[in-house]
Amino acid sequence: MSGYLVEDTRKVTTHRLCEMKQQGKKIAMLTSYDFTMARLVDGAGIDIVLVGDSASNVMEGNTTTLPITLDEMIVYARSVVRGVKRALVVCDMPFGTYQINTTEGVRNAVRIMQETGCDCVKLEGGEEIIETVRSILAAGIPVMGHLGLTPQSINKFGTFSVRAKEEAEARKLIRDAHLLEEAGCCAIVLEKIPAKLAAQVTAELKIPLIGIGAGKDVDGQVLVVNDMLGMDLSFSPKFLRRYARLADVIHDAVGQYVTDVKNQDFPNDQEAY
Ligand code: KIV
């Protein structure tokens, strides 16, 4: 079994992401939350590993990303960094760690960088948080933006449906994307917006736009690794392509193990000392 054949084995940097956009090379990004998965996805050729606050959902069983704390994100990110050799590692700043004021935002971004060894932080929002984004960048910390469906604001939106379908919200998103680029962000995630709007933003900006539910005319794609590996078969949004059905694989393997233990078939003589 082999992963994607990586031509450029150098560590991926934020500068390299812009080069990839200029050269028309698509960027592949996935989430990971632990050492073992991070080592697997890095070894298979992924360009960016995101320690997403989706850990709140897939690792902790919460229905939103709001409850996860900075301390928890730091534990996940530290484990991921240990598993990655080539990919750029980005850590989400969780809800409440950058919205209160700029000083707290910078302090918390510094904590993430110092205590995890990751390469970049990701924040949700545009104009509302632009001063904090500028200050984090001024502290020497690379920032990735996140626009469109921003799950930390789910209680304001009220639903997980497609964002920026209306003219006013689309215009704000375009303005926000330009503000984030001008501030110095290295890339922006566009989540669940019309493909036409994502294509327009991608054409207007020099930095890479990474889509999730944003169509094909963007510079890269991101998915939650547990979703694309089919670990929760009840979650099937339109944008999700499943590359495996690990839920079935695990169910069958564990079922077989239980059967073998109950039948005293495991361990056999060769598996004993
Ligand atoms: O937390 C996350 O997994 C994310 C991706 C969906 C982009 O932000």
Boltz pocket constraint, residues with backbone or C-beta under 6 A from the ligand:
constraints:
  - pocket:
      binder: B
      contacts: [[A, 31], [A, 50], [A, 51], [A, 52], [A, 53], [A, 54], [A, 55], [A, 92], [A, 189], [A, 191], [A, 212], [A, 222], [A, 223], [A, 224]]
      max_distance: 6.0
